[in-house]
Amino acid sequence: MNKDIFISPDDGKPSSLSSNLSDSQTFKLSDFLQGFYFPAEWEKHEATWVSWPHKEASWPEKIGSIYQHYCEFIKIVAEGELVRINVADAEMEAFAKSKLMEVGANLSQIEFYHFPTNDAWCRDHGPAFLLNRDASFTTQKLVLDWGYNAWGGKYPPFDLDDVIPTEIAAYFNLPVIEPGIVMEGGSVEFNGKGTVLTTTACLLNPNRNPHLNQSQIEGYLKKYYGVQQVLWLGDGIVGDDTDGHIDDITRFVNEDTVVTVVEENPDDENYQLLQENLEKLKEMKLWDGRKLNVIELPMPSPVIWEGTRLPASYANFYIANAAVIVPTYRDKNDEKALQILQQCFPDRKVVGIDSMDIIWGLGSFHCLSQQEPAV
């Protein structure tokens, strides 16, 4: 049975959370979080969480065509870890199983949880798992449940998505902490060694946390994610309805190296903003003084739907235990991007999966998934 643990934040207001800790324990939040951090994506996973796609409005006239490549993604992830899928009910679970069997996925590596969602973007509405590697600590894993408002209220309703982290934490009897502000998983990128990378375009957008300035948001990132440093880039790519998520532009591939997308065509509307981000990255240093290594990753040719540019990017790859899965776009740069990423991850196979239908939903494999790290 879940117990209540009372956390006293810095403002002195107590809050309760479900936990597997003993009764009647009281902590200051800063003391409780001491030693917890958000692991890098390449650290070992216990599982990958996804939310089964079902919202037709997210893929207008396309949702039926996304399942093959979506299930191929799950199949590859399941080769090296569990895949945990949020579904609405038994009917959706049966449908999902049928689609997964069509691609030959190993169902013994796939678990289903009847946690209904509004949409499929688990990177943003899923739980943020923190770890504490100190074996003497009572609990070594907890869940952050940031507020979620569907990217500034763009796509209501989002009430089901907003409670997913707490539902998962309660099921697995994990402590859950609610920082009390809006934050999406796709807006933050970690090296697991004290640094988080993000964008001003997203985190300072007034449709998220208009009452907070940049310094205050940095404070939240450091306090709750267990980092020492926040590095800021500017704008995200054209067509990104999230207002500039970092996981479409720049990603850590090891603790001191990033890949960042660049546009080859000077006349392209992404060219200048990506050059500006590139120049910022070249000047950045990690909190311990080391220079950040920067590897350029090409952009695919523009992908257009009904006159609107979609946020197609090779940076939206997902690092699983057994593989790195990269969205591809039937483009001349597909193979080049795969080769660059294979050099970045010599101990993992790098696999490209066609994302031309999935990108109609304005995201790809990283947007659709959230890792649960292994203790």
BALOBA-1460 file (C-alpha; in Angstrom, 3 decimals):
// residues 375
<rec num="1" residu="m" x="0.000" y="0.000" z="0.000"/>
<rec num="2" residu="n" x="1.219" y="3.509" z="-0.793"/>
<rec num="3" residu="k" x="2.278" y="5.648" z="2.139"/>
<rec num="4" residu="d" x="2.250" y="9.418" z="2.435"/>
<rec num="5" residu="i" x="5.527" y="11.255" z="2.578"/>
<rec num="6" residu="f" x="5.470" y="14.970" z="3.244"/>
<rec num="7" residu="i" x="7.884" y="17.203" z="1.418"/>
<rec num="8" residu="s" x="8.522" y="20.723" z="2.641"/>
<rec num="9" residu="p" x="9.639" y="22.836" z="-0.324"/>
<rec num="10" residu="d" x="11.720" y="25.975" z="-0.050"/>
<rec num="11" residu="d" x="8.585" y="28.109" z="0.202"/>
<rec num="12" residu="g" x="7.615" y="26.213" z="3.336"/>
<rec num="13" residu="k" x="4.348" y="24.867" z="1.962"/>
<rec num="14" residu="p" x="4.080" y="21.108" z="2.564"/>
<rec num="15" residu="s" x="2.964" y="18.845" z="-0.255"/>
<rec num="16" residu="s" x="2.143" y="15.154" z="-0.222"/>
<rec num="17" residu="l" x="3.102" y="12.444" z="-2.632"/>
<rec num="18" residu="s" x="2.623" y="8.705" z="-2.929"/>
<rec num="19" residu="s" x="5.692" y="6.758" z="-1.940"/>
<rec num="20" residu="n" x="7.009" y="3.388" z="-0.886"/>
<rec num="21" residu="l" x="8.837" y="5.051" z="1.987"/>
<rec num="22" residu="s" x="7.869" y="4.445" z="5.587"/>
<rec num="23" residu="d" x="5.104" y="6.405" z="7.307"/>
<rec num="24" residu="s" x="5.526" y="9.809" z="8.873"/>
<rec num="25" residu="q" x="8.780" y="10.833" z="7.222"/>
<rec num="26" residu="t" x="9.205" y="14.558" z="6.655"/>
<rec num="27" residu="f" x="11.938" y="16.130" z="4.540"/>
<rec num="28" residu="k" x="12.890" y="19.449" z="3.076"/>
<rec num="29" residu="l" x="12.544" y="19.065" z="-0.674"/>
<rec num="30" residu="s" x="16.145" y="20.081" z="-1.305"/>
<rec num="31" residu="d" x="17.325" y="17.413" z="1.147"/>
<rec num="32" residu="f" x="15.103" y="14.743" z="-0.392"/>
<rec num="33" residu="l" x="16.314" y="15.495" z="-3.922"/>
<rec num="34" residu="q" x="19.982" y="15.483" z="-2.922"/>
<rec num="35" residu="g" x="21.775" y="12.945" z="-5.103"/>
<rec num="36" residu="f" x="18.930" y="12.498" z="-7.594"/>
<rec num="37" residu="y" x="19.561" y="13.336" z="-11.234"/>
<rec num="38" residu="f" x="18.084" y="12.822" z="-14.701"/>
<rec num="39" residu="p" x="20.292" y="10.223" z="-16.441"/>
<rec num="40" residu="a" x="21.578" y="10.642" z="-19.965"/>
<rec num="41" residu="e" x="19.510" y="8.781" z="-22.533"/>
<rec num="42" residu="w" x="22.373" y="6.395" z="-23.348"/>
<rec num="43" residu="e" x="22.521" y="5.116" z="-19.761"/>
<rec num="44" residu="k" x="20.943" y="1.691" z="-19.300"/>
<rec num="45" residu="h" x="17.145" y="1.605" z="-19.475"/>
<rec num="46" residu="e" x="14.758" y="-0.575" z="-17.534"/>
<rec num="47" residu="a" x="12.100" y="0.217" z="-20.123"/>
<rec num="48" residu="t" x="10.816" y="2.637" z="-22.724"/>
<rec num="49" residu="w" x="7.362" y="4.167" z="-22.279"/>
<rec num="50" residu="v" x="5.090" y="5.069" z="-25.187"/>
<rec num="51" residu="s" x="1.434" y="6.062" z="-25.490"/>
<rec num="52" residu="w" x="-0.418" y="4.258" z="-28.269"/>
<rec num="53" residu="p" x="-1.408" y="6.674" z="-31.093"/>
<rec num="54" residu="h" x="-5.158" y="7.000" z="-31.469"/>
<rec num="55" residu="k" x="-5.949" y="10.679" z="-32.041"/>
<rec num="56" residu="e" x="-6.865" y="11.015" z="-35.701"/>
<rec num="57" residu="a" x="-6.573" y="14.804" z="-35.573"/>
<rec num="58" residu="s" x="-2.851" y="14.436" z="-34.896"/>
<rec num="59" residu="w" x="-2.411" y="12.574" z="-38.201"/>
<rec num="60" residu="p" x="-5.181" y="13.890" z="-40.458"/>
<rec num="61" residu="e" x="-6.096" y="11.197" z="-42.985"/>
<rec num="62" residu="k" x="-2.851" y="9.414" z="-42.061"/>
<rec num="63" residu="i" x="-3.242" y="7.648" z="-38.731"/>
<rec num="64" residu="g" x="-3.789" y="4.254" z="-40.326"/>
<rec num="65" residu="s" x="-0.550" y="4.553" z="-42.254"/>
<rec num="66" residu="i" x="1.687" y="5.308" z="-39.262"/>
<rec num="67" residu="y" x="1.262" y="2.015" z="-37.417"/>
<rec num="68" residu="q" x="3.698" y="-0.074" z="-39.447"/>
<rec num="69" residu="h" x="6.673" y="2.205" z="-38.861"/>
<rec num="70" residu="y" x="5.591" y="3.004" z="-35.306"/>
<rec num="71" residu="c" x="5.491" y="-0.718" z="-34.538"/>
<rec num="72" residu="e" x="8.842" y="-1.258" z="-36.229"/>
<rec num="73" residu="f" x="10.227" y="1.316" z="-33.813"/>
<rec num="74" residu="i" x="8.775" y="-0.579" z="-30.838"/>
<rec num="75" residu="k" x="10.067" y="-3.880" z="-32.228"/>
<rec num="76" residu="i" x="13.654" y="-2.606" z="-32.346"/>
<rec num="77" residu="v" x="13.484" y="-1.004" z="-28.896"/>
<rec num="78" residu="a" x="12.091" y="-4.263" z="-27.454"/>
<rec num="79" residu="e" x="15.190" y="-6.140" z="-28.622"/>
<rec num="80" residu="g" x="17.090" y="-4.609" z="-25.722"/>
<rec num="81" residu="e" x="14.553" y="-3.593" z="-23.076"/>
<rec num="82" residu="l" x="10.937" y="-3.694" z="-22.035"/>
<rec num="83" residu="v" x="8.474" y="-1.465" z="-23.846"/>
<rec num="84" residu="r" x="5.590" y="-0.225" z="-21.696"/>
<rec num="85" residu="i" x="2.591" y="1.040" z="-23.635"/>
<rec num="86" residu="n" x="-0.202" y="3.248" z="-22.324"/>
<rec num="87" residu="v" x="-3.560" y="2.245" z="-23.826"/>
<rec num="88" residu="a" x="-7.112" y="3.310" z="-23.053"/>
<rec num="89" residu="d" x="-8.642" y="-0.125" z="-22.559"/>
<rec num="90" residu="a" x="-8.641" y="-3.798" z="-23.553"/>
<rec num="91" residu="e" x="-9.922" y="-2.993" z="-27.035"/>
<rec num="92" residu="m" x="-7.026" y="-0.649" z="-27.771"/>
<rec num="93" residu="e" x="-4.600" y="-3.166" z="-26.283"/>
<rec num="94" residu="a" x="-5.884" y="-5.892" z="-28.611"/>
<rec num="95" residu="f" x="-5.584" y="-3.577" z="-31.605"/>
<rec num="96" residu="a" x="-2.042" y="-2.625" z="-30.627"/>
<rec num="97" residu="k" x="-1.039" y="-6.259" z="-30.218"/>
<rec num="98" residu="s" x="-2.392" y="-7.093" z="-33.661"/>
<rec num="99" residu="k" x="-0.341" y="-4.321" z="-35.255"/>
<rec num="100" residu="l" x="2.785" y="-5.317" z="-33.338"/>
<rec num="101" residu="m" x="2.406" y="-8.945" z="-34.403"/>
<rec num="102" residu="e" x="2.228" y="-7.828" z="-38.029"/>
<rec num="103" residu="v" x="5.832" y="-6.593" z="-37.799"/>
<rec num="104" residu="g" x="7.030" y="-9.545" z="-35.729"/>
<rec num="105" residu="a" x="7.579" y="-7.696" z="-32.466"/>
<rec num="106" residu="n" x="8.443" y="-9.811" z="-29.419"/>
<rec num="107" residu="l" x="5.304" y="-9.429" z="-27.301"/>
<rec num="108" residu="s" x="7.012" y="-11.004" z="-24.282"/>
<rec num="109" residu="q" x="9.054" y="-7.785" z="-24.100"/>
<rec num="110" residu="i" x="5.992" y="-5.532" z="-24.299"/>
<rec num="111" residu="e" x="3.685" y="-4.596" z="-21.427"/>
<rec num="112" residu="f" x="0.365" y="-2.765" z="-21.591"/>
<rec num="113" residu="y" x="-1.066" y="-0.393" z="-19.001"/>
<rec num="114" residu="h" x="-4.624" y="0.884" z="-19.093"/>
<rec num="115" residu="f" x="-3.756" y="4.543" z="-18.616"/>
<rec num="116" residu="p" x="-5.817" y="6.481" z="-21.192"/>
<rec num="117" residu="t" x="-4.208" y="9.446" z="-22.937"/>
<rec num="118" residu="n" x="-5.359" y="12.309" z="-25.126"/>
<rec num="119" residu="d" x="-2.462" y="11.936" z="-27.538"/>
<rec num="120" residu="a" x="0.694" y="9.928" z="-28.256"/>
<rec num="121" residu="w" x="3.541" y="12.318" z="-27.387"/>
<rec num="122" residu="c" x="4.962" y="10.499" z="-24.383"/>
<rec num="123" residu="r" x="8.226" y="12.452" z="-24.384"/>
<rec num="124" residu="d" x="6.263" y="15.482" z="-23.255"/>
<rec num="125" residu="h" x="3.461" y="14.053" z="-21.126"/>
<rec num="126" residu="g" x="5.273" y="11.004" z="-19.756"/>
<rec num="127" residu="p" x="7.080" y="10.740" z="-16.421"/>
<rec num="128" residu="a" x="10.544" y="12.181" z="-15.903"/>
<rec num="129" residu="f" x="12.385" y="9.486" z="-13.949"/>
<rec num="130" residu="l" x="15.165" y="10.567" z="-11.592"/>
<rec num="131" residu="l" x="17.745" y="8.195" z="-10.117"/>
<rec num="132" residu="n" x="19.877" y="8.199" z="-7.000"/>
<rec num="133" residu="r" x="22.817" y="5.813" z="-7.401"/>
<rec num="134" residu="d" x="23.474" y="5.732" z="-3.647"/>
<rec num="135" residu="a" x="22.413" y="2.203" z="-2.641"/>
<rec num="136" residu="s" x="22.064" y="3.279" z="0.987"/>
<rec num="137" residu="f" x="19.247" y="5.677" z="0.111"/>
<rec num="138" residu="t" x="15.762" y="4.384" z="0.891"/>
<rec num="139" residu="t" x="14.476" y="4.918" z="-2.627"/>
<rec num="140" residu="q" x="16.634" y="5.159" z="-5.738"/>
<rec num="141" residu="k" x="14.026" y="6.161" z="-8.313"/>
<rec num="142" residu="l" x="11.333" y="8.824" z="-8.308"/>
<rec num="143" residu="v" x="9.042" y="10.545" z="-10.782"/>
<rec num="144" residu="l" x="8.811" y="14.236" z="-11.582"/>
<rec num="145" residu="d" x="5.323" y="15.230" z="-12.674"/>
<rec num="146" residu="w" x="5.701" y="18.600" z="-14.347"/>
<rec num="147" residu="g" x="2.610" y="20.461" z="-15.432"/>
<rec num="148" residu="y" x="1.521" y="19.786" z="-19.007"/>
<rec num="149" residu="n" x="-0.634" y="22.090" z="-21.147"/>
<rec num="150" residu="a" x="-0.212" y="20.676" z="-24.689"/>
<rec num="151" residu="w" x="2.445" y="23.176" z="-25.777"/>
<rec num="152" residu="g" x="0.808" y="26.319" z="-24.533"/>
<rec num="153" residu="g" x="-2.797" y="25.160" z="-24.757"/>
<rec num="154" residu="k" x="-2.674" y="24.527" z="-28.514"/>
<rec num="155" residu="y" x="-4.430" y="21.150" z="-28.522"/>
<rec num="156" residu="p" x="-7.095" y="20.679" z="-25.848"/>
<rec num="157" residu="p" x="-8.146" y="18.534" z="-24.148"/>
<rec num="158" residu="f" x="-4.986" y="17.389" z="-22.398"/>
<rec num="159" residu="d" x="-6.312" y="16.403" z="-18.969"/>
<rec num="160" residu="l" x="-5.561" y="12.691" z="-19.414"/>
<rec num="161" residu="d" x="-2.017" y="13.354" z="-20.588"/>
<rec num="162" residu="d" x="-1.372" y="15.671" z="-17.658"/>
<rec num="163" residu="v" x="-1.905" y="12.917" z="-15.054"/>
<rec num="164" residu="i" x="0.075" y="10.133" z="-16.769"/>
<rec num="165" residu="p" x="3.246" y="10.582" z="-14.652"/>
<rec num="166" residu="t" x="1.346" y="10.335" z="-11.384"/>
<rec num="167" residu="e" x="-0.637" y="7.306" z="-12.580"/>
<rec num="168" residu="i" x="2.551" y="5.484" z="-13.522"/>
<rec num="169" residu="a" x="4.260" y="6.432" z="-10.269"/>
<rec num="170" residu="a" x="1.293" y="5.239" z="-8.221"/>
<rec num="171" residu="y" x="1.152" y="1.904" z="-10.057"/>
<rec num="172" residu="f" x="4.848" y="1.246" z="-9.436"/>
<rec num="173" residu="n" x="4.774" y="2.679" z="-5.916"/>
<rec num="174" residu="l" x="7.338" y="5.361" z="-6.700"/>
<rec num="175" residu="p" x="7.611" y="8.757" z="-5.023"/>
<rec num="176" residu="v" x="6.288" y="11.544" z="-7.229"/>
<rec num="177" residu="i" x="7.114" y="15.231" z="-6.952"/>
<rec num="178" residu="e" x="5.170" y="17.995" z="-8.685"/>
<rec num="179" residu="p" x="7.377" y="21.059" z="-9.254"/>
<rec num="180" residu="g" x="4.296" y="23.122" z="-10.091"/>
<rec num="181" residu="i" x="5.296" y="24.580" z="-13.460"/>
<rec num="182" residu="v" x="4.905" y="23.487" z="-17.084"/>
<rec num="183" residu="m" x="7.809" y="21.557" z="-18.598"/>
<rec num="184" residu="e" x="8.011" y="19.117" z="-21.526"/>
<rec num="185" residu="g" x="10.541" y="16.332" z="-21.918"/>
<rec num="186" residu="g" x="11.330" y="17.338" z="-25.490"/>
<rec num="187" residu="s" x="12.402" y="20.796" z="-24.354"/>
<rec num="188" residu="v" x="15.361" y="19.603" z="-22.273"/>
<rec num="189" residu="e" x="18.437" y="17.557" z="-23.231"/>
<rec num="190" residu="f" x="20.848" y="16.046" z="-20.678"/>
<rec num="191" residu="n" x="24.405" y="14.758" z="-20.622"/>
<rec num="192" residu="g" x="23.924" y="12.983" z="-17.278"/>
<rec num="193" residu="k" x="26.911" y="14.875" z="-15.850"/>
<rec num="194" residu="g" x="25.386" y="18.096" z="-14.631"/>
<rec num="195" residu="t" x="24.376" y="19.904" z="-17.820"/>
<rec num="196" residu="v" x="21.003" y="20.465" z="-19.455"/>
<rec num="197" residu="l" x="20.570" y="22.050" z="-22.883"/>
<rec num="198" residu="t" x="17.396" y="23.914" z="-23.852"/>
<rec num="199" residu="t" x="16.018" y="26.826" z="-25.906"/>
<rec num="200" residu="t" x="14.795" y="30.283" z="-25.020"/>
<rec num="201" residu="a" x="12.132" y="30.009" z="-27.731"/>
<rec num="202" residu="c" x="10.337" y="27.292" z="-25.796"/>
<rec num="203" residu="l" x="11.080" y="27.731" z="-22.119"/>
<rec num="204" residu="l" x="10.665" y="31.512" z="-22.146"/>
<rec num="205" residu="n" x="7.499" y="31.417" z="-24.235"/>
<rec num="206" residu="p" x="4.734" y="33.128" z="-22.219"/>
<rec num="207" residu="n" x="2.312" y="30.318" z="-23.081"/>
<rec num="208" residu="r" x="4.137" y="28.048" z="-20.606"/>
<rec num="209" residu="n" x="5.145" y="29.851" z="-17.411"/>
<rec num="210" residu="p" x="4.513" y="33.588" z="-17.916"/>
<rec num="211" residu="h" x="5.172" y="34.338" z="-14.245"/>
<rec num="212" residu="l" x="8.786" y="33.120" z="-14.430"/>
<rec num="213" residu="n" x="11.871" y="34.774" z="-15.904"/>
<rec num="214" residu="q" x="14.921" y="33.004" z="-17.326"/>
<rec num="215" residu="s" x="16.802" y="32.965" z="-14.033"/>
<rec num="216" residu="q" x="13.832" y="31.489" z="-12.181"/>
<rec num="217" residu="i" x="13.351" y="28.776" z="-14.801"/>
<rec num="218" residu="e" x="17.037" y="27.916" z="-14.501"/>
<rec num="219" residu="g" x="16.467" y="27.525" z="-10.792"/>
<rec num="220" residu="y" x="13.715" y="24.981" z="-11.382"/>
<rec num="221" residu="l" x="15.850" y="23.015" z="-13.838"/>
<rec num="222" residu="k" x="18.789" y="22.859" z="-11.441"/>
<rec num="223" residu="k" x="16.721" y="22.049" z="-8.384"/>
<rec num="224" residu="y" x="14.506" y="19.341" z="-9.806"/>
<rec num="225" residu="y" x="16.673" y="17.731" z="-12.487"/>
<rec num="226" residu="g" x="19.836" y="17.710" z="-10.376"/>
<rec num="227" residu="v" x="21.999" y="19.704" z="-12.795"/>
<rec num="228" residu="q" x="24.636" y="22.363" z="-12.184"/>
<rec num="229" residu="q" x="24.390" y="24.163" z="-15.516"/>
<rec num="230" residu="v" x="21.777" y="25.264" z="-18.047"/>
<rec num="231" residu="l" x="22.942" y="25.984" z="-21.608"/>
<rec num="232" residu="w" x="20.586" y="28.044" z="-23.768"/>
<rec num="233" residu="l" x="20.118" y="27.995" z="-27.524"/>
<rec num="234" residu="g" x="17.719" y="30.268" z="-29.397"/>
<rec num="235" residu="d" x="15.060" y="29.217" z="-31.885"/>
<rec num="236" residu="g" x="13.859" y="25.800" z="-32.976"/>
<rec num="237" residu="i" x="13.220" y="24.687" z="-36.536"/>
<rec num="238" residu="v" x="10.424" y="26.016" z="-38.721"/>
<rec num="239" residu="g" x="7.240" y="23.978" z="-38.447"/>
<rec num="240" residu="d" x="7.837" y="22.883" z="-34.858"/>
<rec num="241" residu="d" x="4.527" y="23.485" z="-33.099"/>
<rec num="242" residu="t" x="6.179" y="23.045" z="-29.692"/>
<rec num="243" residu="d" x="7.767" y="26.510" z="-30.018"/>
<rec num="244" residu="g" x="11.289" y="25.187" z="-30.391"/>
<rec num="245" residu="h" x="12.012" y="21.871" z="-28.696"/>
<rec num="246" residu="i" x="15.685" y="21.041" z="-28.309"/>
<rec num="247" residu="d" x="15.170" y="17.426" z="-29.425"/>
<rec num="248" residu="d" x="14.634" y="18.589" z="-33.007"/>
<rec num="249" residu="i" x="17.882" y="20.553" z="-33.173"/>
<rec num="250" residu="t" x="20.670" y="19.558" z="-30.768"/>
<rec num="251" residu="r" x="21.323" y="16.311" z="-28.888"/>
<rec num="252" residu="f" x="24.033" y="15.030" z="-26.581"/>
<rec num="253" residu="v" x="25.730" y="11.873" z="-27.881"/>
<rec num="254" residu="n" x="28.153" y="11.616" z="-24.961"/>
<rec num="255" residu="e" x="28.888" y="13.731" z="-21.926"/>
<rec num="256" residu="d" x="30.901" y="16.377" z="-23.777"/>
<rec num="257" residu="t" x="29.678" y="16.063" z="-27.386"/>
<rec num="258" residu="v" x="26.535" y="17.153" z="-29.201"/>
<rec num="259" residu="v" x="25.205" y="16.710" z="-32.694"/>
<rec num="260" residu="t" x="23.356" y="19.724" z="-34.033"/>
<rec num="261" residu="v" x="21.399" y="20.051" z="-37.256"/>
<rec num="262" residu="v" x="22.532" y="22.503" z="-39.915"/>
<rec num="263" residu="e" x="20.844" y="23.535" z="-43.143"/>
<rec num="264" residu="e" x="23.003" y="23.393" z="-46.286"/>
<rec num="265" residu="n" x="20.861" y="25.741" z="-48.376"/>
<rec num="266" residu="p" x="21.475" y="29.428" z="-47.503"/>
<rec num="267" residu="d" x="18.058" y="30.324" z="-48.931"/>
<rec num="268" residu="d" x="16.224" y="27.927" z="-46.622"/>
<rec num="269" residu="e" x="14.251" y="29.533" z="-43.788"/>
<rec num="270" residu="n" x="16.049" y="27.294" z="-41.260"/>
<rec num="271" residu="y" x="19.530" y="28.268" z="-42.413"/>
<rec num="272" residu="q" x="20.196" y="31.396" z="-40.353"/>
<rec num="273" residu="l" x="18.611" y="30.274" z="-37.095"/>
<rec num="274" residu="l" x="20.531" y="26.982" z="-37.180"/>
<rec num="275" residu="q" x="23.774" y="28.832" z="-37.940"/>
<rec num="276" residu="e" x="23.150" y="31.041" z="-34.913"/>
<rec num="277" residu="n" x="22.641" y="27.994" z="-32.714"/>
<rec num="278" residu="l" x="25.790" y="26.405" z="-34.160"/>
<rec num="279" residu="e" x="27.881" y="29.461" z="-33.313"/>
<rec num="280" residu="k" x="26.531" y="29.503" z="-29.751"/>
<rec num="281" residu="l" x="27.384" y="25.828" z="-29.303"/>
<rec num="282" residu="k" x="30.946" y="26.383" z="-30.501"/>
<rec num="283" residu="e" x="31.453" y="28.936" z="-27.717"/>
<rec num="284" residu="m" x="29.920" y="26.836" z="-24.943"/>
<rec num="285" residu="k" x="31.795" y="25.135" z="-22.145"/>
<rec num="286" residu="l" x="30.562" y="22.555" z="-19.677"/>
<rec num="287" residu="w" x="30.256" y="23.469" z="-16.017"/>
<rec num="288" residu="d" x="33.606" y="21.794" z="-15.253"/>
<rec num="289" residu="g" x="35.357" y="23.954" z="-17.861"/>
<rec num="290" residu="r" x="35.599" y="21.450" z="-20.696"/>
<rec num="291" residu="k" x="34.833" y="22.698" z="-24.183"/>
<rec num="292" residu="l" x="31.724" y="21.286" z="-25.819"/>
<rec num="293" residu="n" x="32.483" y="19.201" z="-28.906"/>
<rec num="294" residu="v" x="30.076" y="19.935" z="-31.761"/>
<rec num="295" residu="i" x="29.283" y="17.594" z="-34.670"/>
<rec num="296" residu="e" x="27.139" y="18.861" z="-37.529"/>
<rec num="297" residu="l" x="24.180" y="16.787" z="-38.684"/>
<rec num="298" residu="p" x="22.451" y="17.610" z="-41.988"/>
<rec num="299" residu="m" x="18.803" y="18.498" z="-42.365"/>
<rec num="300" residu="p" x="16.574" y="16.643" z="-44.827"/>
<rec num="301" residu="s" x="14.972" y="18.509" z="-47.699"/>
<rec num="302" residu="p" x="11.804" y="20.361" z="-46.664"/>
<rec num="303" residu="v" x="8.794" y="18.130" z="-46.046"/>
<rec num="304" residu="i" x="5.604" y="20.013" z="-46.922"/>
<rec num="305" residu="w" x="1.979" y="19.104" z="-46.160"/>
<rec num="306" residu="e" x="-0.803" y="21.257" z="-47.598"/>
<rec num="307" residu="g" x="1.558" y="24.209" z="-47.878"/>
<rec num="308" residu="t" x="2.889" y="23.854" z="-44.325"/>
<rec num="309" residu="r" x="6.450" y="22.844" z="-43.547"/>
<rec num="310" residu="l" x="6.720" y="19.911" z="-41.149"/>
<rec num="311" residu="p" x="9.491" y="19.678" z="-38.506"/>
<rec num="312" residu="a" x="11.441" y="16.886" z="-40.201"/>
<rec num="313" residu="s" x="14.798" y="16.452" z="-38.459"/>
<rec num="314" residu="y" x="17.346" y="13.694" z="-37.997"/>
<rec num="315" residu="a" x="17.957" y="15.003" z="-34.468"/>
<rec num="316" residu="n" x="14.732" y="13.384" z="-33.288"/>
<rec num="317" residu="f" x="16.465" y="10.024" z="-32.859"/>
<rec num="318" residu="y" x="15.931" y="7.786" z="-29.824"/>
<rec num="319" residu="i" x="18.751" y="6.061" z="-27.934"/>
<rec num="320" residu="a" x="17.565" y="2.623" z="-26.789"/>
<rec num="321" residu="n" x="19.642" y="-0.055" z="-25.066"/>
<rec num="322" residu="a" x="20.170" y="-2.072" z="-28.232"/>
<rec num="323" residu="a" x="19.980" y="0.569" z="-30.946"/>
<rec num="324" residu="v" x="19.713" y="4.196" z="-31.948"/>
<rec num="325" residu="i" x="16.556" y="4.659" z="-34.018"/>
<rec num="326" residu="v" x="16.654" y="7.557" z="-36.474"/>
<rec num="327" residu="p" x="13.738" y="9.022" z="-38.460"/>
<rec num="328" residu="t" x="14.397" y="9.032" z="-42.203"/>
<rec num="329" residu="y" x="12.595" y="10.966" z="-44.914"/>
<rec num="330" residu="r" x="13.325" y="9.280" z="-48.287"/>
<rec num="331" residu="d" x="15.953" y="11.952" z="-48.731"/>
<rec num="332" residu="k" x="19.463" y="12.216" z="-50.142"/>
<rec num="333" residu="n" x="20.780" y="13.034" z="-46.660"/>
<rec num="334" residu="d" x="19.270" y="9.982" z="-44.938"/>
<rec num="335" residu="e" x="22.372" y="7.833" z="-45.355"/>
<rec num="336" residu="k" x="24.740" y="10.658" z="-44.432"/>
<rec num="337" residu="a" x="22.857" y="11.264" z="-41.183"/>
<rec num="338" residu="l" x="22.897" y="7.556" z="-40.331"/>
<rec num="339" residu="q" x="26.638" y="7.353" z="-40.948"/>
<rec num="340" residu="i" x="27.353" y="10.352" z="-38.718"/>
<rec num="341" residu="l" x="25.263" y="8.925" z="-35.897"/>
<rec num="342" residu="q" x="26.833" y="5.483" z="-36.265"/>
<rec num="343" residu="q" x="30.217" y="7.099" z="-35.676"/>
<rec num="344" residu="c" x="28.780" y="8.749" z="-32.559"/>
<rec num="345" residu="f" x="27.435" y="5.450" z="-31.211"/>
<rec num="346" residu="p" x="29.991" y="2.762" z="-32.160"/>
<rec num="347" residu="d" x="28.626" y="0.308" z="-29.567"/>
<rec num="348" residu="r" x="25.032" y="0.442" z="-30.813"/>
<rec num="349" residu="k" x="23.493" y="-0.311" z="-34.154"/>
<rec num="350" residu="v" x="22.003" y="2.754" z="-35.794"/>
<rec num="351" residu="v" x="18.739" y="2.034" z="-37.602"/>
<rec num="352" residu="g" x="16.764" y="4.336" z="-39.866"/>
<rec num="353" residu="i" x="12.977" y="3.997" z="-39.964"/>
<rec num="354" residu="d" x="10.821" y="5.823" z="-42.478"/>
<rec num="355" residu="s" x="9.092" y="8.775" z="-40.799"/>
<rec num="356" residu="m" x="7.336" y="10.375" z="-43.759"/>
<rec num="357" residu="d" x="3.903" y="9.473" z="-42.416"/>
<rec num="358" residu="i" x="4.718" y="9.843" z="-38.720"/>
<rec num="359" residu="i" x="6.078" y="13.383" z="-39.215"/>
<rec num="360" residu="w" x="2.587" y="14.490" z="-40.287"/>
<rec num="361" residu="g" x="1.903" y="14.461" z="-36.551"/>
<rec num="362" residu="l" x="4.682" y="17.101" z="-36.146"/>
<rec num="363" residu="g" x="7.067" y="14.793" z="-34.294"/>
<rec num="364" residu="s" x="8.921" y="11.525" z="-34.598"/>
<rec num="365" residu="f" x="10.484" y="8.736" z="-32.532"/>
<rec num="366" residu="h" x="12.039" y="10.788" z="-29.743"/>
<rec num="367" residu="c" x="8.836" y="12.772" z="-29.316"/>
<rec num="368" residu="l" x="6.873" y="9.521" z="-29.050"/>
<rec num="369" residu="s" x="8.974" y="7.852" z="-26.342"/>
<rec num="370" residu="q" x="10.284" y="8.335" z="-22.806"/>
<rec num="371" residu="q" x="12.996" y="6.223" z="-21.227"/>
<rec num="372" residu="e" x="12.800" y="4.715" z="-17.759"/>
<rec num="373" residu="p" x="16.375" y="4.314" z="-16.504"/>
<rec num="374" residu="a" x="17.558" y="1.184" z="-14.739"/>
<rec num="375" residu="v" x="18.711" y="1.549" z="-11.136"/>
